[in-house]
Amino acid sequence: MPAQSALRLFANDLASAGVIGLSTAVRLQQDGYNVAIVAKDFPSPFEAIDAKASINYTSQWGGAHNRWVIPANETEERDHAMALVTFQQMESLNKSNPEAGITFMPGIEYLENPPAQYRSLTEEKAKSLGLVEFRRLKPSEFPDDKVKWGCEYWTWCVNPMIYCSFLLRRFSWNGGKVFRREISNPREGFTIKGLADVRAVINCSGVGFGDKDSFITRGQTCAVANYSPATVTRQNADGSWSFCVPRNFDGGTIVGGTKEPDNWDPEPSVHVREKMLKDFAATYPSILGDSGEIRVLKDIK
């Protein structure tokens, strides 16, 4: 494909110009391609965005952080390799562009029922996997006796609104074109007025334009004003989770969370929020700070 061939990246009304599409667009620009983004939604300030209108704009509501998943099969090994490349990219970007919304910090993991690859993980093995500053936690460092395994490592978190806005600005500054509209079929990407000689359409939509193998998963988290110096994740024996993801840059901290396949309810549950905050405070009391309380900023679903 010639370096100046026109490419068009887009997202439909269920998955807008999120981190995957924006990252892809910027990366292709770096390789010399002429790129345009077509999407319904674009990054907006967290404080002003219409939550219901943008409920499917996943990147806007993400934590977001990097958690190392110790690979146990070929698929997980592939994903881990990509996570390592991403880690290096975020590390480089954080140094060159501190305004991008990235923060490096400790990541803490607590597991109630650790798989075999975690139980056998040594510091030497973790180092071979590319984990930085990894150490196994002692039982005395666990929050309670239900936790059977824990570790700490160096990782990154990102404020998604700042990061996605940074990518969009970089894309536009480098000459990228942006079109706000809904797409119902990938083939529409070849017919948009204002773009000629389109050679490829790259589908960065989150739900695959009616792909029968894709389905909605509802998640609920809560943005709080409390500060956390680390991103903390607890995996419970029943499959549920409790976690926090610091956003920094005056973005507070995300506390969560739920995973509810095929749940289309747009309203956040007060009961779920109260349970999430209570459970996480029990796991990581430091989140309460000097006040001993959690100050809620906004429910996210």
VOBA-1610 file (N, C-alpha, C; in pm, whole numbers, padded with zeros to 5 digits, always signed):
BEGIN
Met+00085-00120+00000Met+00000+00000+00000Met+00088+00125+00000Pro+00069+00219-00091Pro+00151+00340-00094Pro+00142+00416+00037Ala+00250+00484+00072Ala+00256+00552+00201Ala+00149+00659+00214Gln+00104+00717+00104Gln+00006+00823+00112Gln-00135+00777+00081Ser-00158+00646+00076Ser-00294+00598+00055Ser-00384+00645+00168Ala-00509+00675+00136Ala-00601+00722+00239Ala-00655+00605+00318Leu-00648+00616+00448Leu-00706+00517+00538Leu-00815+00585+00617Arg-00913+00507+00659Arg-01022+00565+00736Arg-01049+00479+00857Leu-01034+00535+00975Leu-01065+00464+01098Leu-01197+00518+01149Phe-01281+00430+01200Phe-01410+00477+01245Phe-01462+00389+01356Ala-01565+00440+01422Ala-01635+00361+01523Ala-01783+00391+01509Asn-01866+00292+01536Asn-02010+00314+01518Asn-02071+00374+01643Asp-02205+00377+01648Asp-02271+00443+01760Asp-02257+00365+01890Leu-02200+00246+01885Leu-02181+00168+02006Leu-02036+00170+02054Ala-01947+00221+01976Ala-01807+00226+02017Ala-01739+00340+01944Ser-01722+00450+02013Ser-01679+00571+01946Ser-01528+00582+01938Ala-01478+00704+01916Ala-01334+00723+01894Ala-01260+00699+02024Gly-01245+00573+02057Gly-01183+00534+02183Gly-01035+00514+02170Val-00977+00457+02274Val-00832+00447+02282Val-00775+00357+02172Ile-00847+00253+02132Ile-00795+00164+02027Ile-00792+00237+01892Gly-00902+00303+01857Gly-00906+00375+01731Gly-00808+00490+01726Leu-00802+00568+01836Leu-00709+00681+01839Leu-00564+00636+01834Ser-00532+00530+01909Ser-00395+00479+01909Ser-00357+00426+01771Thr-00451+00357+01707Thr-00425+00304+01573Thr-00403+00417+01473Ala-00486+00521+01484Ala-00473+00635+01392Ala-00338+00703+01406Val-00297+00728+01529Val-00169+00795+01554Val-00053+00708+01505Arg-00063+00578+01531Arg+00046+00488+01490Arg+00059+00483+01338Leu-00053+00478+01266Leu-00049+00476+01121Leu+00007+00607+01065Gln-00028+00718+01130Gln+00029+00846+01089Gln+00181+00843+01098Gln+00231+00783+01204Gln+00376+00777+01223Gln+00444+00699+01110Asp+00369+00607+01049Asp+00424+00529+00938Asp+00402+00596+00803Gly+00347+00718+00803Gly+00335+00794+00681Gly+00203+00784+00608Tyr+00102+00721+00671Tyr-00028+00708+00605Tyr-00114+00832+00627Asn-00201+00858+00531Asn-00299+00966+00539Asn-00425+00908+00603Val-00458+00950+00724Val-00561+00885+00804Val-00674+00981+00838Ala-00796+00928+00842Ala-00912+01003+00890Ala-00985+00918+00993Ile-01043+00984+01092Ile-01123+00917+01194Ile-01268+00956+01175Val-01356+00858+01173Val-01500+00881+01164Val-01564+00817+01286Ala-01633+00896+01368Ala-01690+00843+01492Ala-01808+00927+01538Lys-01892+00868+01619Lys-02004+00941+01678Lys-01957+01028+01794Asp-01873+00973+01881Asp-01828+01041+02002Asp-01677+01059+02003Phe-01635+01165+02070Phe-01494+01194+02086Phe-01467+01228+02232Pro-01340+01229+02274Pro-01309+01257+02414Pro-01369+01388+02461Ser-01423+01386+02583Ser-01484+01504+02644Ser-01442+01511+02790Pro-01451+01629+02852Pro-01418+01638+02995Pro-01511+01550+03078Phe-01455+01481+03173Phe-01531+01392+03260Phe-01644+01465+03331Glu-01618+01591+03369Glu-01714+01667+03448Glu-01836+01709+03367Ala-01824+01715+03233Ala-01931+01772+03151Ala-01998+01673+03058Ile-01943+01554+03042Ile-01997+01460+02944Ile-02135+01411+02986Asp-02223+01390+02889Asp-02356+01333+02912Asp-02340+01182+02927Ala-02352+01133+03049Ala-02322+00993+03078Ala-02413+00897+03001Lys-02542+00928+02995Lys-02635+00837+02927Lys-02615+00840+02776Ala-02591+00959+02721Ala-02573+00969+02576Ala-02446+00898+02532Ser-02346+00891+02620Ser-02218+00829+02585Ser-02194+00702+02664Ile-02301+00633+02700Ile-02288+00517+02787Ile-02202+00407+02726Asn-02199+00399+02593Asn-02123+00293+02527Asn-01982+00337+02487Tyr-01945+00457+02525Tyr-01810+00506+02494Tyr-01717+00455+02604Thr-01673+00332+02590Thr-01603+00263+02697Thr-01477+00335+02743Ser-01400+00388+02650Ser-01274+00451+02687Ser-01295+00569+02782Gln-01408+00636+02767Gln-01437+00751+02853Gln-01456+00709+02998Trp-01502+00586+03019Trp-01536+00541+03153Trp-01433+00444+03211Gly-01327+00417+03138Gly-01227+00323+03186Gly-01154+00374+03309Gly-01077+00285+03373Gly-01000+00321+03491Gly-00895+00428+03464Ala-00791+00398+03397Ala-00754+00271+03337Ala-00612+00237+03384His-00580+00106+03388His-00449+00068+03440His-00397-00057+03371Asn-00271-00087+03396Asn-00209-00210+03346Asn-00193-00307+03461Arg-00253-00424+03448Arg-00234-00533+03544Arg-00162-00645+03473Trp-00057-00696+03535Trp+00013-00809+03477Trp-00064-00937+03504Val-00096-01010+03399Val-00161-01141+03409Val-00057-01246+03376Ile-00025-01332+03471Ile+00079-01432+03450Ile+00027-01535+03350Pro+00093-01550+03234Pro+00039-01635+03127Pro+00045-01784+03161Ala-00065-01853+03121Ala-00073-01998+03143Ala-00099-02074+03014Asn-00116-02001+02901Asn-00141-02066+02772Asn-00093-01974+02661Glu-00106-02019+02536Glu-00053-01942+02423Glu-00123-01808+02406Thr-00254-01806+02428Thr-00327-01680+02413Thr-00280-01578+02516Glu-00264-01622+02640Glu-00217-01531+02744Glu-00072-01489+02721Glu+00008-01577+02663Glu+00146-01541+02630Glu+00148-01433+02522Arg+00058-01445+02423Arg+00048-01342+02319Arg+00007-01209+02381Asp-00095-01213+02469Asp-00143-01090+02532Asp-00034-01028+02620His+00042-01113+02689His+00148-01061+02776His+00257-00992+02693Ala+00289-01050+02577Ala+00389-00988+02490Ala+00343-00850+02445Met+00215-00836+02412Met+00162-00705+02373Met+00162-00609+02490Ala+00133-00660+02611Ala+00134-00574+02730Ala+00274-00521+02758Leu+00376-00602+02731Leu+00514-00557+02751Leu+00549-00443+02655Val+00507-00457+02529Val+00531-00351+02431Val+00458-00223+02473Thr+00334-00239+02521Thr+00257-00124+02566Thr+00325-00056+02685Phe+00376-00137+02778Phe+00447-00082+02894Phe+00563+00006+02849Gln+00641-00044+02755Gln+00755+00033+02705Gln+00711+00161+02636Gln+00600+00151+02561Gln+00548+00269+02492Gln+00500+00374+02592Met+00428+00330+02695Met+00377+00423+02795Met+00491+00485+02875Glu+00594+00406+02902Glu+00710+00457+02973Glu+00779+00566+02892Ser+00795+00542+02763Ser+00858+00640+02675Ser+00772+00766+02662Leu+00641+00747+02645Leu+00551+00859+02628Leu+00543+00943+02755Asn+00547+00878+02869Asn+00541+00950+02996Asn+00663+01042+03012Lys+00777+00997+02961Lys+00899+01079+02969Lys+00896+01195+02870Ser+00848+01167+02749Ser+00850+01271+02645Ser+00732+01367+02656Asn+00618+01318+02708Asn+00497+01399+02716Asn+00428+01378+02850Pro+00478+01438+02957Pro+00418+01419+03089Pro+00274+01468+03098Glu+00233+01550+03001Glu+00095+01601+03000Glu-00004+01501+02944Ala+00042+01383+02901Ala-00046+01285+02834Ala-00141+01215+02929Gly-00123+01230+03061Gly-00216+01170+03156Gly-00172+01037+03212Ile-00045+01001+03196Ile+00007+00872+03241Ile+00080+00890+03374Thr+00060+00796+03466Thr+00131+00796+03593Thr+00183+00656+03622Phe+00310+00645+03656Phe+00365+00516+03698Phe+00361+00506+03850Met+00328+00387+03900Met+00308+00367+04043Met+00311+00219+04076Pro+00312+00182+04204Pro+00304+00041+04240Pro+00168-00019+04205Gly+00170-00144+04163Gly+00048-00222+04148Gly+00048-00332+04253Ile-00063-00347+04324Ile-00073-00446+04431Ile-00183-00545+04396Glu-00153-00674+04409Glu-00247-00781+04378Glu-00272-00867+04501Tyr-00400-00896+04527Tyr-00439-00991+04630Tyr-00527-01098+04565Leu-00495-01225+04583Leu-00574-01334+04526Leu-00617-01430+04637Glu-00747-01460+04639Glu-00798-01557+04737Glu-00776-01701+04691Asn-00780-01721+04560Asn-00765-01857+04506Asn-00667-01852+04389Pro-00538-01838+04416Pro-00439-01818+04309Pro-00420-01941+04223Pro-00419-01926+04089Pro-00388-02038+03999Pro-00244-02085+04018Ala-00214-02199+03961Ala-00082-02261+03979Ala+00030-02169+03933Gln+00011-02098+03820Gln+00120-02015+03768Gln+00152-01897+03861Tyr+00058-01860+03946Tyr+00085-01757+04046Tyr+00155-01816+04167Arg+00108-01930+04213Arg+00166-01992+04332Arg+00314-02027+04311Ser+00349-02061+04187Ser+00488-02099+04159Ser+00575-01983+04112Leu+00518-01863+04107Leu+00591-01748+04054Leu+00699-01701+04152Thr+00821-01699+04104Thr+00933-01648+04182Thr+00975-01512+04128Glu+01059-01443+04204Glu+01108-01313+04158Glu+01192-01328+04031Glu+01265-01439+04023Glu+01346-01465+03903Glu+01257-01487+03781Lys+01150-01565+03797Lys+01057-01590+03687Lys+00986-01460+03647Ala+00945-01382+03746Ala+00878-01255+03718Ala+00970-01162+03638Lys+01097-01161+03673Lys+01193-01078+03601Lys+01205-01123+03457Ser+01204-01256+03434Ser+01213-01308+03298Ser+01089-01272+03216Leu+00976-01248+03284Leu+00853-01208+03217Leu+00846-01058+03193Gly+00947-00985+03240Gly+00951-00841+03218Gly+00886-00758+03325Leu+00847-00819+03437Leu+00784-00744+03545Leu+00891-00665+03621Val+00868-00537+03638Val+00964-00448+03702Val+00932-00436+03851Glu+01036-00445+03934Glu+01024-00428+04080Glu+00921-00524+04141Phe+00920-00646+04091Phe+00826-00746+04143Phe+00874-00801+04277Arg+00779-00820+04368Arg+00808-00892+04492Arg+00682-00960+04543Arg+00700-01076+04600Arg+00589-01147+04664Arg+00560-01082+04800Leu+00434-01064+04830Leu+00397-01009+04960Leu+00399-01119+05066Lys+00432-01080+05186Lys+00428-01172+05299Lys+00285-01183+05351Pro+00248-01297+05410Pro+00113-01310+05467Pro+00077-01198+05564Ser+00177-01144+05632Ser+00151-01034+05726Ser+00107-00906+05655Glu+00128-00901+05523Glu+00089-00784+05444Glu-00049-00801+05380Phe-00109-00918+05395Phe-00242-00941+05338Phe-00347-00868+05421Pro-00457-00824+05359Pro-00561-00753+05434Pro-00641-00841+05529Asp-00650-00972+05498Asp-00722-01066+05584Asp-00679-01207+05549Asp-00730-01305+05625Asp-00685-01443+05606Asp-00750-01513+05487Lys-00843-01447+05419Lys-00900-01506+05297Lys-00801-01496+05180Val-00717-01396+05184Val-00616-01378+05079Val-00505-01480+05099Lys-00473-01553+04992Lys-00372-01659+04999Lys-00244-01625+04924Trp-00249-01522+04842Trp-00131-01486+04761Trp-00138-01338+04729Gly-00021-01274+04725Gly-00017-01133+04691Gly+00118-01093+04635Cys+00119-00985+04560Cys+00245-00935+04505Cys+00236-00786+04481Glu+00351-00728+04452Glu+00360-00587+04417Glu+00456-00574+04300Tyr+00427-00479+04210Tyr+00513-00455+04094Tyr+00497-00311+04050Trp+00579-00269+03956Trp+00574-00133+03902Trp+00489-00134+03776Thr+00394-00040+03767Thr+00303-00040+03653Thr+00257+00102+03623Trp+00161+00114+03535Trp+00113+00247+03497Trp-00039+00254+03505Cys-00087+00376+03532Cys-00229+00410+03524Cys-00243+00531+03433Val-00363+00552+03384Val-00383+00665+03294Val-00519+00728+03321Asn-00524+00860+03315Asn-00651+00931+03318Asn-00705+00928+03176Pro-00813+00851+03150Pro-00853+00825+03011Pro-00897+00948+02933Met-00964+01043+03000Met-01007+01162+02927Met-00886+01244+02880Ile-00788+01258+02969Ile-00668+01334+02932Ile-00590+01260+02824Tyr-00574+01129+02841Tyr-00495+01052+02746Tyr-00560+01049+02608Cys-00690+01021+02603Cys-00758+01016+02473Cys-00759+01154+02406Ser-00776+01259+02485Ser-00771+01395+02429Ser-00631+01426+02376Phe-00530+01378+02446Phe-00392+01395+02401Phe-00371+01327+02266Leu-00420+01204+02251Leu-00405+01133+02125Leu-00478+01205+02012Leu-00599+01255+02041Leu-00677+01325+01939Leu-00606+01454+01896Arg-00552+01527+01992Arg-00479+01651+01958Arg-00356+01620+01874Arg-00284+01516+01912Arg-00164+01479+01836Arg-00203+01439+01694Phe-00311+01363+01681Phe-00358+01320+01550Phe-00395+01440+01463Ser-00471+01533+01520Ser-00515+01651+01444Ser-00397+01741+01410Trp-00306+01760+01504Trp-00190+01846+01482Trp-00103+01793+01369Asn-00100+01661+01353Asn-00021+01599+01247Asn-00097+01588+01115Gly-00211+01656+01105Gly-00282+01664+00978Gly-00396+01566+00960Gly-00431+01490+01063Gly-00540+01395+01051Gly-00676+01462+01041Lys-00766+01402+00965Lys-00901+01455+00949Lys-00996+01383+01043Val-01095+01458+01094Val-01191+01404+01190Val-01332+01431+01139Phe-01416+01327+01137Phe-01556+01338+01095Phe-01644+01282+01206Arg-01740+01363+01254Arg-01833+01317+01356Arg-01962+01268+01289Arg-01984+01139+01292Arg-02107+01081+01239Arg-02118+00935+01281Glu-02239+00882+01271Glu-02261+00742+01304Glu-02239+00655+01181Ile-02190+00535+01204Ile-02168+00437+01099Ile-02247+00312+01134Ser-02325+00261+01041Ser-02403+00140+01067Ser-02346+00018+00998Asn-02255+00041+00902Asn-02193-00069+00829Asn-02052-00027+00788Pro-01953-00116+00801Pro-01816-00078+00765Pro-01801-00024+00623Arg-01886-00070+00530Arg-01873-00026+00391Arg-01902+00123+00374Glu-01974+00181+00469Glu-02000+00325+00461Glu-01870+00404+00463Gly-01766+00345+00520Gly-01639+00415+00528Gly-01579+00450+00394Phe-01623+00380+00289Phe-01570+00407+00155Phe-01648+00515+00080Thr-01758+00564+00139Thr-01848+00652+00064Thr-01865+00790+00127Ile-01788+00823+00227Ile-01805+00950+00297Ile-01752+01065+00212Lys-01837+01165+00192Lys-01800+01281+00112Lys-01687+01357+00181Gly-01590+01397+00102Gly-01478+01471+00157Gly-01350+01391+00163Leu-01361+01260+00138Leu-01242+01174+00135Leu-01240+01099+00004Ala-01129+01105-00064Ala-01117+01037-00193Ala-01007+00931-00186Asp-01015+00835-00277Asp-00913+00732-00290Asp-00890+00656-00160Val-01000+00615-00097Val-00990+00538+00027Val-00954+00394-00008Arg-00842+00347+00043Arg-00794+00212+00012Arg-00830+00110+00119Ala-00853+00155+00242Ala-00880+00061+00351Ala-00964+00127+00458Val-01051+00049+00520Val-01128+00092+00637Val-01089+00000+00752Ile-01046+00058+00861Ile-01006-00021+00978Ile-01114-00010+01084Asn-01174-00122+01116Asn-01287-00127+01208Asn-01237-00131+01352Cys-01251-00019+01422Cys-01211-00012+01563Cys-01332-00006+01655Ser-01444-00055+01609Ser-01566-00054+01691Ser-01558-00161+01798Gly-01619-00134+01912Gly-01609-00226+02025Gly-01701-00345+02019Val-01812-00336+01945Val-01909-00446+01943Val-01922-00511+01807Gly-01838-00473+01714Gly-01827-00548+01589Gly-01940-00535+01490Phe-02019-00427+01494Phe-02126-00407+01397Phe-02217-00529+01386Gly-02274-00570+01497Gly-02368-00681+01494Gly-02303-00818+01496Asp-02176-00826+01524Asp-02107-00955+01535Asp-02178-01040+01641Lys-02224-01159+01602Lys-02300-01244+01693Lys-02216-01293+01810Asp-02085-01287+01798Asp-01998-01330+01907Asp-01968-01217+02006Ser-02020-01098+01978Ser-02000-00984+02068Ser-02126-00959+02149Phe-02110-00915+02272Phe-02226-00887+02356Phe-02189-00779+02457Ile-02293-00712+02508Ile-02274-00606+02604Ile-02238-00664+02741Thr-02141-00604+02808Thr-02112-00635+02947Thr-02118-00505+03026Arg-02212-00498+03119Arg-02230-00378+03200Arg-02132-00381+03317Gly-02064-00272+03336Gly-01975-00259+03451Gly-02012-00135+03530Gln-02004-00143+03661Gln-02028-00025+03744Gln-01907-00001+03832Thr-01861+00123+03831Thr-01754+00167+03920Thr-01795+00301+03979Cys-01708+00358+04060Cys-01739+00486+04122Cys-01613+00571+04127Ala-01623+00694+04082Ala-01512+00788+04092Ala-01519+00858+04227Val-01409+00853+04302Val-01405+00916+04434Val-01291+01016+04439Ala-01300+01109+04533Ala-01198+01213+04546Ala-01076+01165+04622Asn-01087+01051+04688Asn-00978+01001+04773Asn-00855+00965+04692Tyr-00739+00990+04752Tyr-00611+00963+04686Tyr-00563+00822+04720Ser-00503+00757+04621Ser-00436+00629+04644Ser-00301+00632+04575Pro-00194+00592+04644Pro-00061+00593+04582Pro-00034+00471+04496Ala-00127+00376+04494Ala-00108+00251+04419Ala-00240+00208+04356Thr-00230+00129+04250Thr-00349+00064+04196Thr-00357-00074+04258Val-00471-00105+04317Val-00486-00225+04399Val-00599-00310+04342Thr-00574-00440+04328Thr-00675-00532+04275Thr-00685-00655+04364Arg-00807-00690+04400Arg-00832-00813+04476Arg-00924-00903+04395Gln-00882-01028+04376Gln-00964-01128+04310Gln-01018-01224+04416Asn-01149-01224+04431Asn-01212-01308+04533Asn-01236-01449+04482Ala-01252-01542+04574Ala-01269-01683+04539Ala-01397-01707+04460Asp-01499-01622+04478Asp-01626-01640+04407Asp-01625-01578+04268Gly-01511-01523+04225Gly-01500-01464+04092Gly-01524-01314+04088Ser-01565-01254+04199Ser-01586-01110+04203Ser-01454-01038+04226Trp-01457-00906+04206Trp-01336-00825+04214Trp-01358-00704+04304Ser-01249-00652+04357Ser-01250-00524+04427Ser-01120-00455+04389Phe-01129-00330+04345Phe-01008-00265+04294Phe-01017-00113+04301Cys-00901-00050+04290Cys-00896+00094+04271Cys-00795+00127+04162Val-00825+00231+04087Val-00737+00277+03980Val-00722+00429+03992Pro-00610+00477+04042Pro-00589+00621+04049Pro-00581+00683+03909Arg-00654+00792+03890Arg-00647+00862+03761Arg-00546+00975+03764Asn-00529+01036+03884Asn-00439+01151+03899Asn-00479+01265+03806Phe-00397+01369+03797Phe-00430+01488+03718Phe-00567+01543+03760Asp-00592+01544+03892Asp-00719+01590+03950Asp-00838+01506+03904Gly-00811+01380+03870Gly-00919+01292+03823Gly-00972+01198+03929Gly-00919+01208+04052Gly-00968+01120+04158Gly-00920+00977+04140Thr-00996+00885+04197Thr-00964+00743+04194Thr-01089+00664+04160Ile-01075+00565+04073Ile-01186+00477+04039Ile-01187+00360+04136Val-01303+00331+04195Val-01320+00215+04282Val-01427+00126+04220Gly-01398-00003+04213Gly-01495-00092+04150Gly-01483-00233+04204Gly-01544-00322+04129Gly-01631-00297+04019Gly-01707-00424+03985Thr-01798-00416+03891Thr-01881-00529+03852Thr-01861-00564+03705Lys-01895-00687+03669Lys-01898-00734+03530Lys-02028-00810+03513Glu-02122-00753+03434Glu-02255-00810+03421Glu-02290-00831+03274Pro-02262-00948+03218Pro-02291-00975+03077Pro-02440-00960+03045Asp-02468-00898+02930Asp-02604-00884+02877Asp-02697-00803+02967Asn-02642-00719+03052Asn-02723-00629+03135Asn-02723-00492+03069Trp-02841-00448+03023Trp-02852-00321+02950Trp-02903-00207+03039Asp-02917-00227+03168Asp-02969-00124+03258Asp-02874-00004+03261Pro-02920+00116+03223Pro-02832+00232+03219Pro-02815+00302+03353Glu-02893+00263+03453Glu-02891+00334+03581Glu-02794+00270+03679Pro-02706+00348+03741Pro-02617+00293+03843Pro-02696+00257+03968Ser-02653+00152+04035Ser-02719+00105+04156Ser-02650+00163+04279Val-02727+00230+04364Val-02671+00285+04488Val-02624+00172+04578His-02700+00063+04582His-02662-00053+04664His-02528-00110+04618Val-02512-00123+04487Val-02386-00176+04433Val-02271-00082+04469Arg-02294+00048+04455Arg-02189+00144+04488Arg-02147+00133+04635Glu-02244+00128+04723Glu-02213+00120+04866Glu-02134-00006+04898Lys-02170-00118+04835Lys-02099-00243+04859Lys-01956-00236+04804Met-01939-00179+04685Met-01806-00167+04626Met-01714-00085+04716Leu-01764+00028+04765Leu-01681+00115+04848Leu-01648+00049+04981Lys-01747-00018+05040Lys-01725-00087+05167Lys-01623-00199+05152Asp-01639-00279+05046Asp-01548-00392+05024Asp-01405-00345+04999Phe-01392-00239+04919Phe-01256-00195+04890Phe-01190-00132+05013Ala-01266-00056+05090Ala-01210+00004+05212Ala-01163-00103+05309Ala-01232-00218+05311Ala-01190-00328+05398Ala-01060-00390+05348Thr-01043-00394+05217Thr-00920-00450+05158Thr-00804-00352+05166Tyr-00832-00225+05149Tyr-00725-00124+05143Tyr-00768-00002+05225Pro-00758-00009+05357Pro-00807+00099+05444Pro-00741+00234+05418Ser-00623+00235+05358Ser-00554+00361+05331Ser-00635+00454+05242Ile-00728+00399+05165Ile-00809+00481+05076Ile-00893+00581+05154Leu-00919+00553+05281Leu-01003+00640+05363Leu-00932+00769+05402Gly-00799+00768+05401Gly-00723+00888+05435Gly-00745+00933+05577Asp-00709+01058+05604Asp-00721+01113+05739Asp-00865+01132+05782Ser-00954+01154+05685Ser-01094+01179+05719Ser-01168+01053+05760Gly-01117+00937+05719Gly-01184+00811+05750Gly-01309+00788+05667Glu-01324+00867+05560Glu-01443+00857+05476Glu-01405+00856+05328Ile-01500+00812+05246Ile-01484+00818+05101Ile-01578+00924+05046Arg-01524+01017+04969Arg-01607+01123+04908Arg-01635+01087+04762Val-01761+01060+04733Val-01803+01018+04600Val-01809+01138+04505Leu-01751+01120+04387Leu-01760+01221+04282Leu-01870+01189+04182Lys-01872+01062+04137Lys-01967+01027+04031Lys-01975+00876+04017Asp-02097+00825+03996Asp-02114+00684+03960Asp-02083+00666+03813Ile-02020+00554+03780Ile-01985+00524+03641Ile-02039+00387+03607Lys-02107+00377+03490Lys-02161+00247+03450Lys-02154+00234+03301
//
